Amino acid sequence: MTERNHPAVSLTPDMVLWLEELTKHRRYSAHTLDAYQQDLLKLVDFAQTQALDQVTSMQIRQWIAQLHAQGYEPTSLRRILSAWRSFYRWWATKRPLTLNPAQDVRAPRVGQPLPKALSVDQTQALLDAPILQAQETPLTWRDRAMMELLYSSGLRLSELVQLDCQYVREPAYTSLGWIDWEAADVHVTGKGSRVRTIAVGQTALNVLKEWLKHRDRFVQNNASTSDRYALFLGERGKRIHPRVVQQRLKTLAIQTDLPADLHPHMLRHSFASHLLQSSQDLRGVQEMLGHASISTTQIYTKLDFQHLAKVYDAAHPRARRQKSTQPASTQPLSAQPPSDSDP
């Protein structure tokens, strides 16, 4: 289905302000914000000359029905309705509104699709691919480190690219994610600005340290603060772009005869599926993934992969950590930024 263009309409100032708040305070991804912007433009387009604070629930139902008739999938309609509902809820805190017209409107039901995940053998084949093991170039070490870390700790792509080499706090810059090398943990800021800590397996940690030996050659003299501290850099010394990670993984998948549509989130799904099958600790996996609701994590219980072991350090195919640690279910799963005296 082709997206409808909105050449004659534009966002209201309040809509722009709402999106800015989502960017600065909720740290929504660029992809989500782009989708919300299109959703709000649809609302303005439908309302035309009518004041948005006069829109009724009946009109919202009619507009959703029109979009459904145009071929929009139930998943898209649910997101559109959610964007409208969230905007009106926020708007009500800024000005008096008689009602939230989208509050009680329901979108068409949609089945919950199972997440796509690799099997353990496929994951091992990817991370042990000869093309990665044979070529010990700086960029190959970087690619290996990124793939190992995505699977080792179940990171989102946005969380991976935000990582710094260590925690940094300066007047104009504070790290959103960093590696604690001594504790073998990674700290990330996920959706809703929720901060969490996840263990890093020994294999991933070893490859990360090898990448650090090569990283400095990519740092530019005039690098911005963000680029100077970034854990993963592109060839031009900039903090690596999510698209580069996606392209590198897709190329690697093709070279190892894995599905060509392999994307970073599939490594996160694989992490969750393999770990949940081994530990059966739904709450622990929920915390490690950073899910706000356990119902989001429960979908992984429907995936039938072979059992590995009972705890993270023993079960995770790439862990093999050298020191004694707590089981995954008892690892600290949240973190506060360290004080100024911490490294």
N, C-alpha and C positions, 0 to 999 in steps of 0.2 A: 504494500500500500504506500502511496506517495504522500509525504507530509504536506499538509496544506500551508501555503505561504501566507504571510500577513504583512504585505507591503504597505497597507494603508493605516495600520495601527501601530501604536508604540506603548511601552509600559508606562504606567502612571508613576509619579515620583515616589509614592508609598511602596509600590512594587519594587522599584529599584532599591529603595532603602532596605526592604525585607531581604532581598537577595544579597545585599552587602553584609547584612547581619549574619546570614547563613554562611557567608564566606569567612568573615573575620572571627565570629564567635563559635560557630558550630563546625567550621572547617569542612564543609561539604566539598566533595570532589568537583572538578570542573565539568565532568560529564553529567553529574546530577544537576548542577546549576544550569547548564545549557538546556537540559530537559525541562526544568522548572520554568525557565524563561519562556520556552515555547508553549508550555501549558498556560502560563499567565497571559500570553498573547492571544491564545484561543479564547480565554475568558473576556478579554477586552473586545475582541472581534465579535463575539456573540452579543455582548451588551450593547455594542455600537454607541449610540448617543445616550443610552440610559446610564444613570449614575450607578456605580458599582455597589454603593451602600443601599440601593433600593432593589437589588436583585432578590428574587424569591426562590424558595426551595423548588417550586414547580418549574421555574425556568431552568434551574440547574439540572433537573431530571430530563427536561426536554432537550437540553444541549448535549447531555451525555448520550441520550437516545439517538440524536442526530449523528454524533461521532461514531456510535456503534453501527449505524446504517451506512456510514461512509467506509466501513471496513476496519475500524480500529479494533485491535485485539483486546480481550478483557484485561490483560495485564497492563496495557497502555491506559485503558480507561480508569483502572484503579489508581495508577500513578497520577493521572490528570486530576482526578477527584481529590486525591490526597493533597496535591499541591494547592488546589483551590481552598480546600478545608483548612489547611495549615496557614495559608495567607490570611484568610478571614479571621482565624483565631488570633493571629498576631496583630492584625489590624484593629481588633476590638480592644487591645491594650493601649492603642494610640488615640482612638476616638470612640465616642459612643455609638454602638451599633445595636439595633433592635434584635438581630439574630444572625447566626452564621448559616447562610442559606444552603451550604454544602454539608452541614453537620450530619443530618439524618438521611442523606441520599446514599443509596447503595449502588455500587457498580456490579456488573454481571459477575457471577461466580467464575472462578478460574481454578483449575486443578493445580496442585503444587508439584512442579516438575522435580525430579530427582537431580541433584547436582552431578555433573560429569566429573569422574575421578579416574585416575590411572590405577591399574593394579600394582601390587608391590613389585612384580617382575618388570612391568613397564617403567615404573619409576626408577628402579635400579638401572635399567638399560639406558634411560635418559641421562642420569647423573654419571654413569660410568662409560658414556659414549666414547669410543676411540678418538673421535675428533677433538674431544675435550682433554682426554688423558695424554694424547701424543704431542699436542702442540703447547709447549710451555712458554707462550708469549704473554706479555702483560695483559692484553685484552682477553685472552683465553682464561687466565687466572681470574680476571674480573667476572667473566661470564659464569665460570664454575662457582665462584663465591656467591653470586646472586641466586643461581638455581638451587644450590645447596641450602642457602638461608631461607628461601621461600618454602622449601619443603621441610626443613628442619624445625622451623618455628611457626609455620602456617600463616605467614604475613600476607596482608593485602598488598597489591602492587603499590598503592599510594603510600603505604607504610614503609615499604622497602626503599623507595626513592627519597624519602624524607630523612633517612638515617645519616647521622654524623659519626665520625670516628670515635668521638667521646662526647660527654655532656659539656655543652658550652652555654654560658650565660654572660652576655655582655649588654651594655645599655640599649643597643639597637637590635640585638639578636639573642634568641634563646632556642636551644635545640628542641625539636619535636620528637626526635627519636635518636637513640644512640646505642652503642655496644658497651657493655660492662665486661671488659676483657677478663678481669680477675674472677668475677662471679660466673662467667660464661652465660650471661643473660643478654637479651635484647629488650630495650624499653621503647615502646611505640605509643604514639597518640593516634587512636583510631576514630571511628565514627562517633559523633556527639562529643568530641574532645575527651573521650575516655582513655586514660593512660593505663597500660598494662605491661607486665613483665613476663617474658617467656624464655624458657631454657633454650640454649643453642647447643646442638649436638657436637661431639668432638670432631667429627669429620668436617662439618661446616666451619667450625672454629679454626681448624688447621688451614683450610683453604682460604679463609678470610685473612689470616695472618700472612699467608704467602702473597695474597693480593696487595696487602699493605706495603710489602717490600718494593712493589712496582708503582704504587699509586702516586707518589710524590712527583714522578716525572711528568704527570699530566697536569699538575697544578700550575696555573699561570701567575705571573708576577702581579698582574693587575686584577686578580680574581676577586669577585665579590665575597662578602663574609660567608654567605650561604655556600658558594662553590668551594671556598677555601677549606671548609670543615666537612664537606660532603664525603660520605664513605665511598660512594660509587660515582665515578666521573666518566664523562664521554671523552672521545679523542681530542676535543678542543678545550678540555679542562672545565667544562660546565657540569653542574650536577646532572646526573644522567636523567634523560627524559623517559617517562613511562613507555612511550612508543618504541624507544630503542630496546627496552627490555622485552617487549612483546615480539618485536621483529627477531631478536636474537633467539628467543625460545622457539619461535615458529621455524626458523632455519634449522635449528638443532633437531627439532622433531622430524623434519623431512629427511635429514641426514641419517637419522636412526630408525627410519621406517615406522614412526609413531604417527598418530592422527595429525594431519596438517593444521587442524583448527585448535591445536594445543595452545592454551593461553595461561598466563601466570596464576589466574584464580583456580585453575585445575590442580595446580600443585598445592594450593591451600585446601581444596576439597580432598585431595589425596591424603594430606597430613591429618585432617580431621577424621576421615574414614578409617585410616589405618590405626590411628591412635585410639579411637573409640572402640574399634573391634578388639583391640588388645587389652585396654584398661577397663572398659565398661563404665567409665566414670563420666557420665553425661555432664554433670555440673563442672567438673574440672576442665573438660574440653570446651564447654561454653565460655569459661573464663579465659582460657588460652586463646580462643578465637575472638573474644571481645564482643560476643553477641549480647544485646540488651535483653532479649527474651530467649528462654530455653527452648521455646517452640521452634525457633530457627535452627537450633542445634539438633533437635530431635529428628530432623529429616535424614541425618546421616545414619540413624539406626536402621533405616530401610535399605541401606546398601550392604550387599553380602560379599565382603572380602574375607580372605583367610585370616585367621588369628595369628598374631606374631608373638606377643608375650603379655605380661600383666602390668608393667610399669614403663614409663617413658624411656629411661636409661637402658633398660634391658630389651625393650620391645622395638624401639625405633631403629629401622634398618641402617640409619646413618649416624646413630648416636655414639655408641661405644666410648662413652666419656671415661676419662682416666681416673677421676677422683670420685669418691663416694658422695652421692647426693640423695636427696629425698625423692620418693616416688613422685610422678607427675601430678598426682591428685593432691599432694601436700606442698608443692612448690609455691612460693609467694607469687600471687597472680595480679598484684597491683603495685604501683610504685608512685612515690612522690619524687619530684626532682631533687637531687642532692643539694646540699648547701654549697655556698661559695667556696668552702675549703675543700670540697670533694674534687677528685680529678675529673 
